[in-house]
Structures are given as structure tokens and as C-alpha cells.
């Protein structure tokens, strides 16, 4: 398995872990919900950053096929990120249209979900492209 | 020559050579020329343009 594929697997594991953490543990915390979501987001970013170092990924060492896959998956990830942000923002606005104020927890969740979605799309696309094409 | 040896000589991974052989990856012109140079042949002798077949 190439370093970029290993990075994708680490990202997916981190996404599953922190999504489960937010989904299961956050409802149990009453007093500082949005802070906990942002902490989970920071934790995920650290896992992504550390994962890249652990698998030994050096972007300068990638060959042209790896770089081609990285560009394509980057584009797919940005589309996924944008789609989640757009749909999430519209849903939040409609959910809170009577108050004209979006709760901090919802904003934090939107940031968390969109960031996770970006890396999930990136990771899945990397794994698929390495298997099927470039 | 093994895939690994060819990969090392042209500066890519073995997986890229495998993808080339399986027609899952179209190389850049630079890589195609490097591979052709390794075999001492022209690019046209190593790679075939399949445009007519697909059309």
C-alpha cells in the first residue's frame, strides 16, 4: 500500500473515531457542547496531520500518477466540502428562521461535519482511484 | 527487466508501472519518453494511440 493510500485509511479511521465521539459523547455533556465539538474538530485535524507524518508521506516523493490522483481527489474533496457547507447552511437557516439566530452548537457542528466530509470524500476517492484508474 | 527496475530507472513507483501495463494510467510525455529511452526505442514503438479503436 502506497503512503497516500495509508494516509487515506488513517483519515477515514480518524473521521469514524471523531464522528462517533461527537455522536455519542457530546449529547452527554450539557454545559459546553459547542466547545466540545470544536475540540473534536481540532483532535481530528491533529490526527490527520500526525497520520501524514506516521505513514511517511512526503509530497516531494510522489510520482506523477500519485500527484495526478492527489489533484483529482483534492477537487472532489472541495466539492464535497462545498456541498455540505451549502446544504448545512440552508438547513440551519431554515431551522432557525424564527429566531434569526443560529445556535453556536449548530455552527460548530456544521464546521465539524463539513471538515470531516471533506476528508472522507478525499480518502474514499483516493482509495477508489488507486484501484480503478488515475 | 522487472517492473521494480523499470520504475526505479524512470523515477516512478512500481504501482505506476503496473497501472501503465494494465492501461489504467496514461503517462505524461516526459515519462513516456523516459520509458522509451530505457528500452532504446521510440515512444511510438512502446506506446500505441488507441483513439481510432475507441472511435
N, CA and C atoms of all chains as a GROMACS GRO file, in nm:
protein
  567
    1UNK      N    1   0.084  -0.120   0.000
    1UNK     CA    2   0.000   0.000   0.000
    1UNK      C    3   0.088   0.126   0.000
    2UNK      N    4   0.059   0.219  -0.088
    2UNK     CA    5   0.140   0.340  -0.101
    2UNK      C    6   0.108   0.438   0.012
    3UNK      N    7   0.203   0.529   0.042
    3UNK     CA    8   0.182   0.623   0.154
    3UNK      C    9   0.051   0.702   0.143
    4UNK      N   10   0.016   0.740   0.021
    4UNK     CA   11  -0.107   0.818   0.005
    4UNK      C   12  -0.232   0.735   0.039
    5UNK      N   13  -0.226   0.605   0.008
    5UNK     CA   14  -0.336   0.516   0.044
    5UNK      C   15  -0.342   0.497   0.196
    6UNK      N   16  -0.224   0.483   0.257
    6UNK     CA   17  -0.219   0.470   0.403
    6UNK      C   18  -0.275   0.596   0.468
    7UNK      N   19  -0.239   0.712   0.412
    7UNK     CA   20  -0.290   0.839   0.465
    7UNK      C   21  -0.442   0.841   0.458
    8UNK      N   22  -0.496   0.792   0.346
    8UNK     CA   23  -0.642   0.790   0.330
    8UNK      C   24  -0.708   0.700   0.435
    9UNK      N   25  -0.646   0.586   0.461
    9UNK     CA   26  -0.702   0.494   0.562
    9UNK      C   27  -0.698   0.557   0.701
   10UNK      N   28  -0.585   0.624   0.732
   10UNK     CA   29  -0.574   0.692   0.863
   10UNK      C   30  -0.681   0.800   0.874
   11UNK      N   31  -0.700   0.876   0.768
   11UNK     CA   32  -0.802   0.981   0.768
   11UNK      C   33  -0.941   0.923   0.791
   12UNK      N   34  -0.970   0.812   0.723
   12UNK     CA   35  -1.101   0.750   0.739
   12UNK      C   36  -1.122   0.701   0.883
   13UNK      N   37  -1.018   0.639   0.938
   13UNK     CA   38  -1.028   0.591   1.078
   13UNK      C   39  -1.050   0.708   1.172
   14UNK      N   40  -0.976   0.817   1.150
   14UNK     CA   41  -0.992   0.936   1.234
   14UNK      C   42  -1.132   0.994   1.220
   15UNK      N   43  -1.183   0.996   1.098
   15UNK     CA   44  -1.318   1.050   1.075
   15UNK      C   45  -1.423   0.967   1.147
   16UNK      N   46  -1.410   0.835   1.138
   16UNK     CA   47  -1.505   0.746   1.206
   16UNK      C   48  -1.496   0.764   1.358
   17UNK      N   49  -1.371   0.769   1.407
   17UNK     CA   50  -1.349   0.781   1.552
   17UNK      C   51  -1.409   0.910   1.607
   18UNK      N   52  -1.377   1.022   1.544
   18UNK     CA   53  -1.423   1.150   1.598
   18UNK      C   54  -1.572   1.174   1.571
   19UNK      N   55  -1.624   1.118   1.462
   19UNK     CA   56  -1.768   1.128   1.440
   19UNK      C   57  -1.843   1.051   1.547
   20UNK      N   58  -1.793   0.931   1.580
   20UNK     CA   59  -1.855   0.852   1.687
   20UNK      C   60  -1.844   0.924   1.820
   21UNK      N   61  -1.728   0.987   1.841
   21UNK     CA   62  -1.706   1.062   1.966
   21UNK      C   63  -1.810   1.174   1.979
   22UNK      N   64  -1.826   1.249   1.873
   22UNK     CA   65  -1.922   1.360   1.876
   22UNK      C   66  -2.064   1.306   1.888
   23UNK      N   67  -2.093   1.201   1.812
   23UNK     CA   68  -2.230   1.147   1.813
   23UNK      C   69  -2.270   1.084   1.945
   24UNK      N   70  -2.174   1.024   2.013
   24UNK     CA   71  -2.208   0.950   2.136
   24UNK      C   72  -2.184   1.034   2.262
   25UNK      N   73  -2.068   1.100   2.267
   25UNK     CA   74  -2.030   1.167   2.392
   25UNK      C   75  -2.087   1.308   2.407
   26UNK      N   76  -2.098   1.381   2.298
   26UNK     CA   77  -2.140   1.520   2.310
   26UNK      C   78  -2.279   1.535   2.372
   27UNK      N   79  -2.377   1.449   2.333
   27UNK     CA   80  -2.508   1.464   2.398
   27UNK      C   81  -2.503   1.444   2.550
   28UNK      N   82  -2.400   1.376   2.598
   28UNK     CA   83  -2.389   1.353   2.742
   28UNK      C   84  -2.336   1.476   2.816
   29UNK      N   85  -2.272   1.567   2.741
   29UNK     CA   86  -2.216   1.687   2.804
   29UNK      C   87  -2.315   1.801   2.789
   30UNK      N   88  -2.360   1.855   2.901
   30UNK     CA   89  -2.464   1.958   2.895
   30UNK      C   90  -2.408   2.099   2.887
   31UNK      N   91  -2.298   2.124   2.956
   31UNK     CA   92  -2.259   2.262   2.978
   31UNK      C   93  -2.178   2.325   2.864
   32UNK      N   94  -2.094   2.246   2.798
   32UNK     CA   95  -2.009   2.310   2.696
   32UNK      C   96  -2.011   2.228   2.567
   33UNK      N   97  -2.124   2.225   2.503
   33UNK     CA   98  -2.141   2.141   2.385
   33UNK      C   99  -2.059   2.189   2.265
   34UNK      N  100  -2.074   2.316   2.229
   34UNK     CA  101  -2.006   2.362   2.107
   34UNK      C  102  -1.856   2.361   2.124
   35UNK      N  103  -1.811   2.386   2.249
   35UNK     CA  104  -1.667   2.380   2.273
   35UNK      C  105  -1.614   2.238   2.252
   36UNK      N  106  -1.695   2.141   2.295
   36UNK     CA  107  -1.655   2.000   2.279
   36UNK      C  108  -1.648   1.962   2.132
   37UNK      N  109  -1.743   2.011   2.052
   37UNK     CA  110  -1.742   1.982   1.908
   37UNK      C  111  -1.616   2.041   1.843
   38UNK      N  112  -1.585   2.165   1.880
   38UNK     CA  113  -1.464   2.227   1.823
   38UNK      C  114  -1.338   2.155   1.869
   39UNK      N  115  -1.340   2.106   1.993
   39UNK     CA  116  -1.226   2.028   2.042
   39UNK      C  117  -1.211   1.899   1.961
   40UNK      N  118  -1.324   1.836   1.931
   40UNK     CA  119  -1.321   1.714   1.849
   40UNK      C  120  -1.266   1.745   1.710
   41UNK      N  121  -1.304   1.861   1.656
   41UNK     CA  122  -1.253   1.902   1.524
   41UNK      C  123  -1.101   1.921   1.528
   42UNK      N  124  -1.055   1.987   1.634
   42UNK     CA  125  -0.911   2.007   1.649
   42UNK      C  126  -0.840   1.871   1.662
   43UNK      N  127  -0.902   1.780   1.738
   43UNK     CA  128  -0.845   1.646   1.753
   43UNK      C  129  -0.834   1.575   1.620
   44UNK      N  130  -0.937   1.588   1.538
   44UNK     CA  131  -0.934   1.523   1.406
   44UNK      C  132  -0.824   1.583   1.319
   45UNK      N  133  -0.810   1.715   1.323
   45UNK     CA  134  -0.706   1.781   1.242
   45UNK      C  135  -0.567   1.734   1.287
   46UNK      N  136  -0.550   1.717   1.418
   46UNK     CA  137  -0.421   1.668   1.469
   46UNK      C  138  -0.395   1.525   1.420
   47UNK      N  139  -0.501   1.441   1.421
   47UNK     CA  140  -0.486   1.303   1.374
   47UNK      C  141  -0.447   1.302   1.226
   48UNK      N  142  -0.511   1.387   1.146
   48UNK     CA  143  -0.479   1.395   1.003
   48UNK      C  144  -0.333   1.438   0.983
   49UNK      N  145  -0.294   1.540   1.060
   49UNK     CA  146  -0.157   1.592   1.049
   49UNK      C  147  -0.055   1.487   1.095
   50UNK      N  148  -0.084   1.425   1.208
   50UNK     CA  149   0.008   1.324   1.261
   50UNK      C  150   0.010   1.200   1.172
   51UNK      N  151  -0.106   1.164   1.119
   51UNK     CA  152  -0.116   1.046   1.033
   51UNK      C  153  -0.027   1.059   0.912
   52UNK      N  154  -0.022   1.180   0.856
   52UNK     CA  155   0.062   1.203   0.739
   52UNK      C  156   0.209   1.179   0.773
   53UNK      N  157   0.249   1.222   0.892
   53UNK     CA  158   0.388   1.202   0.934
   53UNK      C  159   0.415   1.054   0.963
   54UNK      N  160   0.317   0.988   1.026
   54UNK     CA  161   0.337   0.847   1.066
   54UNK      C  162   0.352   0.757   0.944
   55UNK      N  163   0.270   0.779   0.841
   55UNK     CA  164   0.278   0.692   0.723
   55UNK      C  165   0.396   0.729   0.633
   56UNK      N  166   0.466   0.837   0.668
   56UNK     CA  167   0.586   0.874   0.593
   56UNK      C  168   0.557   0.936   0.458
   57UNK      N  169   0.447   1.010   0.450
   57UNK     CA  170   0.412   1.072   0.322
   57UNK      C  171   0.494   1.200   0.301
   58UNK      N  172   0.569   1.202   0.191
   58UNK     CA  173   0.641   1.324   0.152
   58UNK      C  174   0.593   1.361   0.013
   59UNK      N  175   0.529   1.477   0.003
   59UNK     CA  176   0.468   1.514  -0.124
   59UNK      C  177   0.573   1.527  -0.235
   60UNK      N  178   0.694   1.562  -0.197
   60UNK     CA  179   0.800   1.574  -0.299
   60UNK      C  180   0.840   1.438  -0.355
   61UNK      N  181   0.811   1.331  -0.278
   61UNK     CA  182   0.850   1.197  -0.322
   61UNK      C  183   0.741   1.130  -0.407
   62UNK      N  184   0.628   1.197  -0.424
   62UNK     CA  185   0.520   1.137  -0.504
   62UNK      C  186   0.557   1.138  -0.651
   63UNK      N  187   0.517   1.033  -0.723
   63UNK     CA  188   0.543   1.034  -0.867
   63UNK      C  189   0.424   1.097  -0.939
   64UNK      N  190   0.431   1.103  -1.072
   64UNK     CA  191   0.331   1.182  -1.145
   64UNK      C  192   0.190   1.124  -1.133
   65UNK      N  193   0.179   0.991  -1.120
   65UNK     CA  194   0.045   0.931  -1.104
   65UNK      C  195  -0.011   0.966  -0.966
   66UNK      N  196   0.073   0.961  -0.863
   66UNK     CA  197   0.029   0.999  -0.729
   66UNK      C  198  -0.018   1.144  -0.726
   67UNK      N  199   0.059   1.231  -0.790
   67UNK     CA  200   0.024   1.373  -0.792
   67UNK      C  201  -0.106   1.395  -0.868
   68UNK      N  202  -0.122   1.322  -0.980
   68UNK     CA  203  -0.246   1.331  -1.057
   68UNK      C  204  -0.366   1.291  -0.971
   69UNK      N  205  -0.349   1.181  -0.897
   69UNK     CA  206  -0.457   1.135  -0.809
   69UNK      C  207  -0.482   1.237  -0.699
   70UNK      N  208  -0.374   1.296  -0.646
   70UNK     CA  209  -0.390   1.394  -0.538
   70UNK      C  210  -0.468   1.517  -0.586
   71UNK      N  211  -0.439   1.562  -0.708
   71UNK     CA  212  -0.512   1.677  -0.762
   71UNK      C  213  -0.661   1.643  -0.781
   72UNK      N  214  -0.686   1.528  -0.841
   72UNK     CA  215  -0.825   1.490  -0.868
   72UNK      C  216  -0.904   1.474  -0.739
   73UNK      N  217  -0.842   1.409  -0.642
   73UNK     CA  218  -0.914   1.386  -0.516
   73UNK      C  219  -0.931   1.517  -0.439
   74UNK      N  220  -0.835   1.607  -0.455
   74UNK     CA  221  -0.848   1.739  -0.392
   74UNK      C  222  -0.969   1.813  -0.446
   75UNK      N  223  -0.989   1.805  -0.577
   75UNK     CA  224  -1.105   1.870  -0.638
   75UNK      C  225  -1.234   1.806  -0.587
   76UNK      N  226  -1.236   1.674  -0.582
   76UNK     CA  227  -1.356   1.603  -0.532
   76UNK      C  228  -1.383   1.641  -0.386
   77UNK      N  229  -1.277   1.652  -0.307
   77UNK     CA  230  -1.294   1.685  -0.165
   77UNK      C  231  -1.351   1.826  -0.149
   78UNK      N  232  -1.303   1.919  -0.229
   78UNK     CA  233  -1.354   2.056  -0.219
   78UNK      C  234  -1.501   2.062  -0.261
   79UNK      N  235  -1.539   1.982  -0.359
   79UNK     CA  236  -1.680   1.976  -0.398
   79UNK      C  237  -1.765   1.920  -0.283
   80UNK      N  238  -1.715   1.814  -0.219
   80UNK     CA  239  -1.786   1.757  -0.106
   80UNK      C  240  -1.800   1.855   0.008
   81UNK      N  241  -1.691   1.926   0.036
   81UNK     CA  242  -1.691   2.027   0.142
   81UNK      C  243  -1.793   2.137   0.111
   82UNK      N  244  -1.787   2.187  -0.011
   82UNK     CA  245  -1.878   2.294  -0.050
   82UNK      C  246  -2.024   2.252  -0.045
   83UNK      N  247  -2.050   2.130  -0.089
   83UNK     CA  248  -2.188   2.081  -0.089
   83UNK      C  249  -2.242   2.070   0.053
   84UNK      N  250  -2.160   2.018   0.144
   84UNK     CA  251  -2.206   2.002   0.283
   84UNK      C  252  -2.226   2.139   0.348
   85UNK      N  253  -2.134   2.231   0.322
   85UNK     CA  254  -2.147   2.366   0.379
   85UNK      C  255  -2.274   2.432   0.327
   86UNK      N  256  -2.299   2.422   0.198
   86UNK     CA  257  -2.414   2.490   0.140
   86UNK      C  258  -2.544   2.430   0.193
   87UNK      N  259  -2.556   2.297   0.186
   87UNK     CA  260  -2.678   2.232   0.233
   87UNK      C  261  -2.696   2.255   0.383
   88UNK      N  262  -2.586   2.242   0.458
   88UNK     CA  263  -2.593   2.262   0.603
   88UNK      C  264  -2.635   2.403   0.638
   89UNK      N  265  -2.579   2.502   0.569
   89UNK     CA  266  -2.614   2.641   0.598
   89UNK      C  267  -2.761   2.668   0.569
   90UNK      N  268  -2.809   2.616   0.457
   90UNK     CA  269  -2.951   2.635   0.422
   90UNK      C  270  -3.041   2.570   0.527
   91UNK      N  271  -3.007   2.448   0.567
   91UNK     CA  272  -3.087   2.378   0.668
   91UNK      C  273  -3.086   2.455   0.800
   92UNK      N  274  -2.968   2.504   0.840
   92UNK     CA  275  -2.959   2.579   0.967
   92UNK      C  276  -3.040   2.708   0.961
   93UNK      N  277  -3.035   2.775   0.848
   93UNK     CA  278  -3.111   2.900   0.835
   93UNK      C  279  -3.261   2.872   0.844
   94UNK      N  280  -3.305   2.764   0.778
   94UNK     CA  281  -3.448   2.732   0.784
   94UNK      C  282  -3.490   2.684   0.923
   95UNK      N  283  -3.402   2.609   0.989
   95UNK     CA  284  -3.434   2.560   1.124
   95UNK      C  285  -3.448   2.675   1.224
   96UNK      N  286  -3.372   2.782   1.201
   96UNK     CA  287  -3.368   2.891   1.299
   96UNK      C  288  -3.425   3.021   1.241
   97UNK      N  289  -3.510   3.012   1.140
   97UNK     CA  290  -3.555   3.134   1.075
   97UNK      C  291  -3.645   3.218   1.166
   98UNK      N  292  -3.711   3.154   1.262
   98UNK     CA  293  -3.799   3.231   1.351
   98UNK      C  294  -3.717   3.314   1.451
   99UNK      N  295  -3.599   3.261   1.490
   99UNK     CA  296  -3.516   3.332   1.589
   99UNK      C  297  -3.419   3.431   1.525
  100UNK      N  298  -3.391   3.409   1.396
  100UNK     CA  299  -3.288   3.486   1.326
  100UNK      C  300  -3.151   3.476   1.394
  101UNK      N  301  -3.129   3.364   1.463
  101UNK     CA  302  -3.002   3.343   1.533
  101UNK      C  303  -2.969   3.192   1.530
  102UNK      N  304  -2.855   3.159   1.472
  102UNK     CA  305  -2.815   3.018   1.466
  102UNK      C  306  -2.735   2.985   1.593
  103UNK      N  307  -2.775   2.883   1.669
  103UNK     CA  308  -2.701   2.847   1.791
  103UNK      C  309  -2.556   2.810   1.762
  104UNK      N  310  -2.471   2.841   1.860
  104UNK     CA  311  -2.327   2.814   1.844
  104UNK      C  312  -2.301   2.665   1.820
  105UNK      N  313  -2.380   2.580   1.884
  105UNK     CA  314  -2.361   2.435   1.866
  105UNK      C  315  -2.382   2.395   1.720
  106UNK      N  316  -2.484   2.453   1.657
  106UNK     CA  317  -2.513   2.419   1.518
  106UNK      C  318  -2.400   2.466   1.426
  107UNK      N  319  -2.347   2.585   1.455
  107UNK     CA  320  -2.236   2.636   1.373
  107UNK      C  321  -2.113   2.545   1.390
  108UNK      N  322  -2.087   2.507   1.514
  108UNK     CA  323  -1.973   2.418   1.540
  108UNK      C  324  -1.993   2.283   1.471
  109UNK      N  325  -2.116   2.233   1.476
  109UNK     CA  326  -2.144   2.105   1.409
  109UNK      C  327  -2.127   2.116   1.258
  110UNK      N  328  -2.170   2.229   1.203
  110UNK     CA  329  -2.154   2.249   1.058
  110UNK      C  330  -2.006   2.248   1.021
  111UNK      N  331  -1.925   2.318   1.102
  111UNK     CA  332  -1.780   2.320   1.076
  111UNK      C  333  -1.723   2.179   1.088
  112UNK      N  334  -1.763   2.106   1.189
  112UNK     CA  335  -1.711   1.971   1.212
  112UNK      C  336  -1.751   1.877   1.098
  113UNK      N  337  -1.880   1.876   1.066
  113UNK     CA  338  -1.930   1.783   0.965
  113UNK      C  339  -1.871   1.814   0.827
  114UNK      N  340  -1.862   1.943   0.793
  114UNK     CA  341  -1.809   1.978   0.661
  114UNK      C  342  -1.661   1.940   0.650
  115UNK      N  343  -1.587   1.960   0.758
  115UNK     CA  344  -1.443   1.926   0.757
  115UNK      C  345  -1.424   1.775   0.744
  116UNK      N  346  -1.504   1.703   0.823
  116UNK     CA  347  -1.497   1.556   0.818
  116UNK      C  348  -1.536   1.508   0.677
  117UNK      N  349  -1.642   1.567   0.623
  117UNK     CA  350  -1.690   1.525   0.490
  117UNK      C  351  -1.582   1.546   0.385
  118UNK      N  352  -1.509   1.658   0.398
  118UNK     CA  353  -1.402   1.686   0.301
  118UNK      C  354  -1.297   1.573   0.302
  119UNK      N  355  -1.258   1.533   0.422
  119UNK     CA  356  -1.154   1.430   0.431
  119UNK      C  357  -1.207   1.290   0.397
  120UNK      N  358  -1.334   1.265   0.427
  120UNK     CA  359  -1.392   1.136   0.390
  120UNK      C  360  -1.400   1.124   0.237
  121UNK      N  361  -1.448   1.230   0.172
  121UNK     CA  362  -1.454   1.228   0.026
  121UNK      C  363  -1.315   1.212  -0.033
  122UNK      N  364  -1.220   1.287   0.023
  122UNK     CA  365  -1.082   1.278  -0.027
  122UNK      C  366  -1.028   1.135  -0.012
  123UNK      N  367  -1.047   1.078   0.106
  123UNK     CA  368  -0.991   0.946   0.134
  123UNK      C  369  -1.056   0.837   0.049
  124UNK      N  370  -1.188   0.841   0.040
  124UNK     CA  371  -1.259   0.739  -0.040
  124UNK      C  372  -1.219   0.751  -0.187
  125UNK      N  373  -1.208   0.876  -0.236
  125UNK     CA  374  -1.171   0.895  -0.376
  125UNK      C  375  -1.029   0.847  -0.402
  126UNK      N  376  -0.940   0.870  -0.307
  126UNK     CA  377  -0.802   0.820  -0.323
  126UNK      C  378  -0.802   0.668  -0.336
  127UNK      N  379  -0.873   0.602  -0.245
  127UNK     CA  380  -0.874   0.455  -0.246
  127UNK      C  381  -0.937   0.402  -0.374
  128UNK      N  382  -1.043   0.467  -0.420
  128UNK     CA  383  -1.110   0.422  -0.543
  128UNK      C  384  -1.021   0.444  -0.664
  129UNK      N  385  -0.960   0.564  -0.672
  129UNK     CA  386  -0.878   0.594  -0.790
  129UNK      C  387  -0.754   0.505  -0.799
  130UNK      N  388  -0.695   0.471  -0.686
  130UNK     CA  389  -0.580   0.381  -0.691
  130UNK      C  390  -0.621   0.242  -0.739
  131UNK      N  391  -0.744   0.204  -0.710
  131UNK     CA  392  -0.790   0.072  -0.753
  131UNK      C  393  -0.833   0.071  -0.899
  132UNK      N  394  -0.903   0.178  -0.940
  132UNK     CA  395  -0.968   0.172  -1.070
  132UNK      C  396  -0.892   0.242  -1.180
  133UNK      N  397  -0.842   0.363  -1.154
  133UNK     CA  398  -0.781   0.441  -1.262
  133UNK      C  399  -0.693   0.549  -1.206
  134UNK      N  400  -0.654   0.640  -1.290
  134UNK     CA  401  -0.582   0.759  -1.247
  134UNK      C  402  -0.613   0.868  -1.346
  135UNK      N  403   1.388  -0.736  -1.758
  135UNK     CA  404   1.381  -0.625  -1.661
  135UNK      C  405   1.251  -0.634  -1.581
  136UNK      N  406   1.264  -0.617  -1.451
  136UNK     CA  407   1.145  -0.626  -1.366
  136UNK      C  408   1.073  -0.490  -1.363
  137UNK      N  409   0.949  -0.495  -1.315
  137UNK     CA  410   0.873  -0.370  -1.301
  137UNK      C  411   0.943  -0.276  -1.205
  138UNK      N  412   1.000  -0.332  -1.098
  138UNK     CA  413   1.068  -0.251  -0.998
  138UNK      C  414   1.189  -0.182  -1.057
  139UNK      N  415   1.265  -0.254  -1.138
  139UNK     CA  416   1.384  -0.196  -1.201
  139UNK      C  417   1.345  -0.083  -1.297
  140UNK      N  418   1.242  -0.110  -1.377
  140UNK     CA  419   1.197  -0.006  -1.470
  140UNK      C  420   1.148   0.117  -1.393
  141UNK      N  421   1.072   0.091  -1.287
  141UNK     CA  422   1.020   0.201  -1.206
  141UNK      C  423   1.132   0.288  -1.151
  142UNK      N  424   1.236   0.222  -1.101
  142UNK     CA  425   1.349   0.296  -1.044
  142UNK      C  426   1.422   0.377  -1.150
  143UNK      N  427   1.434   0.319  -1.268
  143UNK     CA  428   1.510   0.386  -1.373
  143UNK      C  429   1.437   0.508  -1.429
  144UNK      N  430   1.303   0.504  -1.426
  144UNK     CA  431   1.229   0.620  -1.480
  144UNK      C  432   1.174   0.709  -1.369
  145UNK      N  433   1.197   0.672  -1.243
  145UNK     CA  434   1.161   0.761  -1.132
  145UNK      C  435   1.015   0.761  -1.092
  146UNK      N  436   0.951   0.642  -1.101
  146UNK     CA  437   0.812   0.632  -1.052
  146UNK      C  438   0.803   0.509  -0.961
  147UNK      N  439   0.684   0.486  -0.907
  147UNK     CA  440   0.665   0.367  -0.823
  147UNK      C  441   0.630   0.246  -0.911
  148UNK      N  442   0.647   0.127  -0.853
  148UNK     CA  443   0.612   0.005  -0.927
  148UNK      C  444   0.463   0.002  -0.959
  149UNK      N  445   0.382   0.060  -0.868
  149UNK     CA  446   0.238   0.063  -0.892
  149UNK      C  447   0.203   0.143  -1.018
  150UNK      N  448   0.281   0.246  -1.045
  150UNK     CA  449   0.256   0.325  -1.166
  150UNK      C  450   0.287   0.243  -1.291
  151UNK      N  451   0.395   0.165  -1.285
  151UNK     CA  452   0.428   0.077  -1.399
  151UNK      C  453   0.316  -0.027  -1.418
  152UNK      N  454   0.267  -0.081  -1.306
  152UNK     CA  455   0.157  -0.179  -1.314
  152UNK      C  456   0.034  -0.114  -1.377
  153UNK      N  457   0.004   0.009  -1.334
  153UNK     CA  458  -0.114   0.080  -1.389
  153UNK      C  459  -0.096   0.107  -1.538
  154UNK      N  460   0.028   0.137  -1.580
  154UNK     CA  461   0.056   0.160  -1.723
  154UNK      C  462   0.032   0.033  -1.803
  155UNK      N  463   0.085  -0.078  -1.752
  155UNK     CA  464   0.069  -0.205  -1.822
  155UNK      C  465  -0.077  -0.248  -1.832
  156UNK      N  466  -0.152  -0.214  -1.728
  156UNK     CA  467  -0.293  -0.253  -1.725
  156UNK      C  468  -0.383  -0.152  -1.798
  157UNK      N  469  -0.320  -0.050  -1.858
  157UNK     CA  470  -0.391   0.056  -1.930
  157UNK      C  471  -0.486   0.133  -1.838
  158UNK      N  472  -0.447   0.144  -1.714
  158UNK     CA  473  -0.530   0.221  -1.622
  158UNK      C  474  -0.474   0.362  -1.602
  159UNK      N  475  -0.358   0.388  -1.659
  159UNK     CA  476  -0.297   0.520  -1.644
  159UNK      C  477  -0.229   0.559  -1.774
  160UNK      N  478  -0.254   0.682  -1.816
  160UNK     CA  479  -0.189   0.737  -1.936
  160UNK      C  480  -0.072   0.823  -1.888
  161UNK      N  481   0.051   0.788  -1.927
  161UNK     CA  482   0.166   0.862  -1.874
  161UNK      C  483   0.180   1.000  -1.936
  162UNK      N  484   0.256   1.083  -1.868
  162UNK     CA  485   0.291   1.212  -1.926
  162UNK      C  486   0.390   1.188  -2.041
  163UNK      N  487   0.408   1.290  -2.122
  163UNK     CA  488   0.501   1.276  -2.235
  163UNK      C  489   0.643   1.251  -2.184
  164UNK      N  490   0.678   1.317  -2.074
  164UNK     CA  491   0.814   1.301  -2.019
  164UNK      C  492   0.835   1.156  -1.975
  165UNK      N  493   0.736   1.101  -1.903
  165UNK     CA  494   0.751   0.962  -1.856
  165UNK      C  495   0.754   0.865  -1.974
  166UNK      N  496   0.669   0.890  -2.072
  166UNK     CA  497   0.668   0.802  -2.190
  166UNK      C  498   0.804   0.803  -2.260
  167UNK      N  499   0.864   0.921  -2.269
  167UNK     CA  500   0.995   0.932  -2.335
  167UNK      C  501   1.104   0.865  -2.252
  168UNK      N  502   1.094   0.876  -2.119
  168UNK     CA  503   1.192   0.810  -2.033
  168UNK      C  504   1.184   0.658  -2.049
  169UNK      N  505   1.062   0.606  -2.052
  169UNK     CA  506   1.044   0.461  -2.065
  169UNK      C  507   1.096   0.415  -2.201
  170UNK      N  508   1.064   0.492  -2.305
  170UNK     CA  509   1.112   0.457  -2.439
  170UNK      C  510   1.265   0.457  -2.443
  171UNK      N  511   1.325   0.555  -2.375
  171UNK     CA  512   1.472   0.564  -2.374
  171UNK      C  513   1.534   0.443  -2.305
  172UNK      N  514   1.469   0.396  -2.197
  172UNK     CA  515   1.520   0.279  -2.125
  172UNK      C  516   1.525   0.158  -2.219
  173UNK      N  517   1.424   0.143  -2.303
  173UNK     CA  518   1.418   0.028  -2.393
  173UNK      C  519   1.492   0.053  -2.526
  174UNK      N  520   1.544   0.175  -2.541
  174UNK     CA  521   1.616   0.206  -2.664
  174UNK      C  522   1.525   0.211  -2.784
  175UNK      N  523   1.402   0.250  -2.764
  175UNK     CA  524   1.306   0.258  -2.874
  175UNK      C  525   1.240   0.395  -2.877
  176UNK      N  526   1.162   0.422  -2.983
  176UNK     CA  527   1.090   0.548  -2.989
  176UNK      C  528   0.959   0.534  -2.909
  177UNK      N  529   0.900   0.647  -2.874
  177UNK     CA  530   0.775   0.646  -2.796
  177UNK      C  531   0.666   0.570  -2.872
  178UNK      N  532   0.662   0.589  -3.005
  178UNK     CA  533   0.558   0.523  -3.084
  178UNK      C  534   0.571   0.372  -3.086
  179UNK      N  535   0.693   0.325  -3.064
  179UNK     CA  536   0.714   0.180  -3.062
  179UNK      C  537   0.670   0.118  -2.929
  180UNK      N  538   0.676   0.199  -2.825
  180UNK     CA  539   0.640   0.148  -2.691
  180UNK      C  540   0.492   0.170  -2.660
  181UNK      N  541   0.442   0.287  -2.701
  181UNK     CA  542   0.302   0.321  -2.671
  181UNK      C  543   0.220   0.330  -2.799
  182UNK      N  544   0.095   0.289  -2.788
  182UNK     CA  545   0.005   0.290  -2.905
  182UNK      C  546  -0.111   0.383  -2.875
  183UNK      N  547  -0.139   0.473  -2.969
  183UNK     CA  548  -0.254   0.561  -2.954
  183UNK      C  549  -0.379   0.485  -2.997
  184UNK      N  550  -0.475   0.478  -2.907
  184UNK     CA  551  -0.593   0.395  -2.934
  184UNK      C  552  -0.715   0.476  -2.974
  185UNK      N  553  -0.694   0.599  -3.017
  185UNK     CA  554  -0.806   0.686  -3.049
  185UNK      C  555  -0.897   0.624  -3.155
  186UNK      N  556  -0.837   0.567  -3.259
  186UNK     CA  557  -0.918   0.511  -3.368
  186UNK      C  558  -1.004   0.395  -3.318
  187UNK      N  559  -0.946   0.313  -3.229
  187UNK     CA  560  -1.020   0.197  -3.178
  187UNK      C  561  -1.142   0.241  -3.099
  188UNK      N  562  -1.121   0.346  -3.013
  188UNK     CA  563  -1.231   0.393  -2.930
  188UNK      C  564  -1.339   0.459  -3.013
  189UNK      N  565  -1.298   0.531  -3.120
  189UNK     CA  566  -1.396   0.598  -3.204
  189UNK      C  567  -1.475   0.494  -3.281
   0.00000   0.00000   0.00000
